[in-house]
């Protein structure tokens, strides 16, 4: 029995990281399932070498650079996926990416079950997806049901979607004591224009520490930076501990007093699951509303948005750290529930 996972990703890591965690949970439930990945990402180390991986040519950076339109990018992906499907002959295909109607018809013609991972979407994207969602055998929503706008929630209920809950790092264990350093994470580190607000904020903060000394309100601070695998020198990181990647960002957060980061899906889930107060810089994304996600947590009092630099909100968190730490909502991992959906789909294959 074989499952093929199409995790898009070009400039980011989110799809590969998320589906890798679901795959890990599925292997615990069904060790007999052979899992194969197809992704545009050049960074596949997040999968730990546990699966066969096809790396598709081209990614969204080429679209952003104007080399060809987005529609052609989707067509190229679909053509490559048809070749992989013909070679691998999976029983089911999990999409965590944009999908192509012709590719779904191709799967249906070969009796391949299809499952779609659908995140909370901006209204325009959700409207574009609605017609195609009914073509899938199952839909996994990696959020709690209450996280979705009412119109999206009602529509997905009608399709029998499973609200699995957030997909999180199963290795991380939140703790209260032993938290000392400030952790800066630059996501994938890709030097795209949309990431510049995060890079600029981190650069200005580190410059202030170099100029004035690593002391904030009388507290000596230690700073650690995880740049991401695609980082190409957008910040001056001299004088600080720097790594390009990490086996587990969530475990790093468990040791951190405060995180400085963007507000992407995986990063925010890790901040919440490890109960690590954070200064966040929401970034513009085509499909993802990082501002809405960050604002919801700021209203709860567990993170602060850096509207005019990092230092002022960071000082506020350090002064009242216990109150920020205590205000995090409870998070229940959706990894296993998502895996159970896939297991049931595979069990339904004749």
N, C-alpha and C positions, 0 to 999 in steps of 0.2 A: 504494500500500500504506500503510495507516494503523494506527498503534498508539495506543490510548487508555490513559493511565496514571491510575489512581485512587489518589492519595496523600492520605490522610485529613487529619491534622493540624488541630488547632484552636488549642491553646495552645502547641504546640511547633513545631519546625522540622524535626525529624529525618526524617520521611517524604518531605517535599518535597526536602530536601537530598540524601537518599540516591537517590531515583529520578531526580533531576536529573542526578546523576553517571552513573547507568546510562544515561540517555537520551543524554548526551554521548558515552559510549563507543559506543552503538549508532549514532549518526549518523556516527561515524568509520568504522564497518564498513559501514553501509548508508545512504549519503546520500540514497537514494531514498525512505526511509521518512518519512512525515509523522507527527509526534508531537504529540498533544494531551493536555493535563493537565486533570484535574478534582480539585479539592482544597477542603477546608473552610477552609484557612488564608487569612487576609487578607494574609499576607506572601508574595508570589510573586516578589519581586525576586531571590530565590535562583536562580530559573530564568533570570535574565539577559535576559528579553524574547525568548528564542529560540523559544518555542512558544506556540501558542494555548492559553489557560487559561480554564477555567470555574471560578468560585469559588462553591461551594455555600453555601446559606444555613444558618446554624446550625452550632454546633460543640460540643465536649465541655464548654466552659465553661458553656453553658446547662444541660447535664445536671448538672454539679456544683452549679449554683445551684438545682437542684430545679425548673426550669421544665417539664421533661418527662422521662420515664424514658429510660434508655439504649436500650431496645428501640425506642422511638418515634424516637429519633435515627437508629438504623440503618434503620428503615423509610423515613424521610424521605430519607436518602441514597440508598437503593435506588430510590425513585421518581424522584429527580432524575437518577440515573445511567441509568435506562431512557430518559428523554427525551433525554439527551445521546447515548446509543448510537444511538437511532433517527435523530437528526439527523446524526451524524458517520459512522455505518456503518463502524466499524473492523474490520480483519481479526483483530485480537487485542486483548485487554484485560489489562493488568498491574495487579494489586491489591497495594498496600502499605497495607493497612487491614483492618478487620474486613470480613467478607463476608456476604452474604445468599444463602441457598440459592435463593430464587426468582429473584434476579438472575442467578445462574449458569445456572439453567434458561432464563431469558430469552436469555442469550448462546448457549447450546447450540441453542436453537430457531432462531437466526439464523446458525448455523455459525461463531460467533465463538470463536476459540481463547482460553483463559484461562490466565494464569500468576499464581502467588502468591509474594510475597516473605515468607518466614517467618523471623523472628528467634528466637533462643533464648528460650523461653517459661517462665514459671512453670508448675508442674505442673498447676494448675487450668485455666489458659488452654489449655495444650496438650491436655488431656483434652477440653475443649469443642470444640477445632478438629479433632480427629482424624477424626471422621466426615465432615466436609466436605472435607478435604484431597484425598481420592481423586477428587473431582469435577473437579479442575483438570487441564489438559493437562500442565503442568510446574510444578515447585516450585523456586524459587531460595532457597537458604539463604545469607545473606551473612555466613557464618562459616567458619572452618576446621572440618573434621569433628570434630576432637578437642575443640572448644569446647563441644559439646553433651553433655548427660547421655546415658548409654548407652541408656535406653529411647527417647528422642526420636531418637537417631541410628539405632537399629535400625529403628524404624518408618519413618523417612524414606528409608532405603536401600531398603526394600521398595516404596516408591512411585517409586523412581528419581529422587529429588530430587538436584539439583546443588548441592554444597557449594562455592560460588563463592569464598568468602573475603571478608574485610572490604571494604566499599566506602569508598574514601578519596578525598581531594582530590588529583587528578592534578597540580595545579600546585605542590604543596609539595615542597621538597627539603630533607631534614634537613641540618643543618650543626653543627659543633662550636664554631667561633669566632664572635665577634660577637654573642654572647648577653648581654644586659645587664639588661633590665627584668623586672619581675614583671608577668605578664598575668593579670588577673581576668576571667573570662567568666561571665556570669550566664545562659547558655543563651538561651532565647527572651525572658527577662525577665518572663514572665507572673506576675502577682501572685497566684498560687494558693497555698493553704496548703502544698501539698507542696514548694514552692520556698523556703519561709521559712528552713529550716536553712542553705541556701546564702547567702541574703541576710543573715541574722543574722551568720554567720561572716565574710562579707566586710565588713559594716558595723563589726563589732568590731575587725577587723584594721586597717581604714583609720582608725578612731578612735584606735587606739594609735599609729599613725604620726603623726597630727596632734598628739597630746599629747606624745609623746616625741621627735619628729623622725624624718625618713626614714632612720634608721640602724639596721641590725641587725648585732649583733656586730662593730661597727666598719666595716661595709660600708654605704656610702650606696646606697640603693635608689631606683629610679624605677618608679612603678606606673602601669600603663595599664589602663583598664577598658572592656570591651565589654559593654554592658548587654543587648543583644538588642532587637528591634524592638517588643516589647510591654511594655517596662519603664515603670513609672509611679511612680517615686520612692520605692522601699522602703528605700533606703540613703542615707546622707549621703556624697555623692561629691565634696564641695567640696575643692578643692585638688589634684585629680588629673586627669590627662588622660583624657577620657571620650568614647567614641563609641557610638552606638546600634547600628550594624551595621558589618560589614566585608566587603569582597569575598572574602576568604579568611582564615578563622580559622587554618587550618593554616600559612599563610605568616606570620601574626603570631606563631604559636608558634615558628617557626624562628628568630625574633629574640629570643625570651624565654629568660631563665635558668630561670624556674620559672613554672608555671601554677597558678592557684587556680580550681577549677571543680567542677561536679557530675561524675557518673560515667555520663552517658548514652552510648549506643552511638556516635554520631558523634564526640562530644568525646573519648572514650577512644581511638577509632581515630586521631584526629588527634594526640593526645598520643603514642601509640606510634609512628605513622609518622614524626613529626618528632623522636622521641627527646628529648622535653622532660620532665624531672622535674616532678612535680606534687603538690600538696596537694589531695586530692579530698574532697568532701562528698557521699557517696551519698544520693540522694533517694528517697523512697517513690513507687513507680509501680504502677499497676494490673497492668501486663503485664510490666514490665521489672525484673529484679533487679539494681539498681545496686550493692548491697553485694557480691554475689558477684563481679561484674566488677572492682570496686575491690580486693577482698581478694586476688584472683588476682594482680594486678599488684604489690600490696604484698608478697606472699610472694616475688616475684621480686626485690624491692628497687629498683624504679624509681619508685614513687610511695609517698606516705604518706597514710593516711586521717586527717582532722582530727576526732578523737574529742572533744577538749576545746579547741577553738579552732585557729586557723591558725598562730599565731606559733611555737609550739614545734616542730611538724613542719617548718615552713619553715626555721627555724634549722638543724635537722638536715640538711636537703637542701643548704643553702648551704655548710655546713661540709664536706660530703663529696660535692660536686656531681659530680665526675668518676666516682665509683663508681655513683651513681644513673644517670647518663647512659649508662654502659657496660652496664647490666644489662637494657636493653630487649630483648624478643624481636624477631626479624625479622618483618616484616609484608609480605605479598605482596598487592598490590591485586587484588580480585575484580571490579573494574569491567568489564574486558574479557570475562572469562568469563561474567558475568551477561549482558552484551550478546550474546555468542554464543548463549546459550540463547534469547533473544528472536529473534535472527536466524533460528535454525533453526525456531522455531515459525512465524514469518512465512513462511519458505520452504515450509512444509508446507501452507499454505493453497492450495486448488485455484485 
